[in-house]
Amino acid sequence: MSTPLYRLKAEFFKTLGHPVRIRVLELLSEREHAVAELLAEVGVEAASLSQQLAVLRKANLVLTRREGSNVYYRLTSPEVAELLRVARGILSGVLEGQAELLADLRAARHDG
């Protein structure tokens, strides 16, 4: 029996559920990066970055290529970058709504 699509989606979003993985995917949305570049940008220990990159590889979200002693990472699909853009838009809307609510609450506190 196959796994229902909603379960596969849940697993997919769990894979995205780590700040380092999100940051790596955002960087790779811009262009391919060498591991050393990712280390400098993400600001975590090499072992931690390696672990997170392995999760992304296992989920088929990134691909690697070796050039000499350097390993380069890139997204498997531009749709990953699009997903991150959509998430940013959703979060922007949510945060704007929260800011409006906070302003309303502060105004009500001063009025009453």
Backbone torsions as a table, in degrees:
resi	resn	phi	psi	omega
1	MET	NA	133.6	-176.7
2	SER	-82.1	157.3	179.1
3	THR	-74.8	132.0	178.3
4	PRO	-61.0	148.8	-177.2
5	LEU	-57.5	-38.3	-178.4
6	TYR	-64.5	-31.8	176.5
7	ARG	-70.5	-40.5	177.1
8	LEU	-62.9	-40.0	177.6
9	LYS	-63.7	-41.6	179.0
10	ALA	-60.7	-43.3	178.1
11	GLU	-63.4	-40.0	178.4
12	PHE	-60.1	-47.4	-179.0
13	PHE	-69.7	-29.3	173.1
14	LYS	-62.0	-39.6	178.1
15	THR	-59.6	-36.7	179.8
16	LEU	-79.3	-7.1	-171.2
17	GLY	-81.5	41.0	176.6
18	HIS	-140.9	130.5	-176.2
19	PRO	-57.0	-37.9	-179.9
20	VAL	-66.2	-41.5	179.6
21	ARG	-64.6	-40.2	178.1
22	ILE	-63.2	-45.2	-179.4
23	ARG	-62.0	-42.5	178.2
24	VAL	-60.9	-45.9	-179.4
25	LEU	-64.4	-37.2	176.5
26	GLU	-62.5	-45.1	178.6
27	LEU	-62.1	-42.2	-179.4
28	LEU	-72.4	-17.1	175.0
29	SER	-67.4	-26.8	179.7
30	GLU	-79.5	-44.7	-177.5
31	ARG	-175.7	171.0	174.0
32	GLU	-64.7	144.8	178.6
33	HIS	-132.9	144.5	169.9
34	ALA	-77.1	155.8	179.9
35	VAL	-56.9	-41.0	-179.6
36	ALA	-61.4	-38.6	177.3
37	GLU	-65.0	-43.3	179.0
38	LEU	-61.5	-42.4	178.7
39	LEU	-57.8	-45.0	-178.8
40	ALA	-65.8	-38.2	-176.5
41	GLU	-78.2	-38.7	-172.9
42	VAL	-83.5	-33.2	175.5
43	GLY	73.4	38.1	174.0
44	VAL	-123.1	168.7	177.1
45	GLU	-64.1	151.8	-178.9
46	ALA	-57.1	-41.0	-178.7
47	ALA	-63.8	-39.1	179.0
48	SER	-66.9	-44.9	178.2
49	LEU	-61.6	-43.2	179.6
50	SER	-58.7	-42.9	179.7
51	GLN	-63.6	-43.1	-178.8
52	GLN	-69.8	-37.2	176.3
53	LEU	-64.4	-36.5	177.7
54	ALA	-63.2	-39.7	177.5
55	VAL	-63.3	-43.2	179.7
56	LEU	-66.3	-37.5	176.8
57	ARG	-65.0	-46.1	-178.6
58	LYS	-60.6	-34.0	179.5
59	ALA	-83.5	1.7	-179.6
60	ASN	60.0	36.3	176.7
61	LEU	-95.9	-20.4	178.8
62	VAL	-133.8	155.5	175.3
63	LEU	-123.2	156.3	179.6
64	THR	-122.8	157.3	168.3
65	ARG	-145.2	146.9	-178.9
66	ARG	-107.3	136.1	175.3
67	GLU	-135.0	103.0	-173.4
68	GLY	65.0	-125.6	179.8
69	SER	-93.9	-0.7	-178.8
70	ASN	-94.1	141.6	173.3
71	VAL	-112.7	128.9	-179.0
72	TYR	-110.6	142.9	178.4
73	TYR	-115.9	145.9	173.4
74	ARG	-147.1	161.4	177.1
75	LEU	-70.3	148.2	175.8
76	THR	-75.2	-24.1	-174.8
77	SER	-152.4	142.8	175.0
78	PRO	-66.0	-15.5	178.5
79	GLU	-65.6	-26.6	176.5
80	VAL	-64.4	-44.5	177.4
81	ALA	-63.2	-39.5	178.6
82	GLU	-63.6	-40.6	177.7
83	LEU	-59.9	-42.3	178.9
84	LEU	-65.3	-37.6	177.2
85	ARG	-65.2	-42.7	178.9
86	VAL	-63.3	-43.4	179.2
87	ALA	-60.5	-40.7	178.6
88	ARG	-62.2	-42.2	178.1
89	GLY	-63.0	-43.2	178.2
90	ILE	-62.1	-47.1	179.9
91	LEU	-63.0	-38.5	177.7
92	SER	-59.5	-44.3	178.5
93	GLY	-63.3	-43.2	179.5
94	VAL	-62.6	-46.4	-178.0
95	LEU	-66.7	-36.8	176.1
96	GLU	-62.1	-43.2	178.0
97	GLY	-61.9	-40.5	178.9
98	GLN	-67.2	-38.1	178.8
99	ALA	-64.5	-40.5	177.7
100	GLU	-63.9	-43.3	179.0
101	LEU	-62.4	-43.8	178.5
102	LEU	-61.4	-43.0	178.4
103	ALA	-62.2	-41.4	178.1
104	ASP	-63.4	-42.3	178.7
105	LEU	-63.6	-42.6	179.1
106	ARG	-65.1	-41.2	178.6
107	ALA	-63.5	-41.1	-179.9
108	ALA	-66.1	-35.6	179.6
109	ARG	-65.4	-38.0	-179.1
110	HIS	-79.1	-26.1	-179.8
111	ASP	-78.9	-30.8	-170.6
112	GLY	-110.1	NA	NA
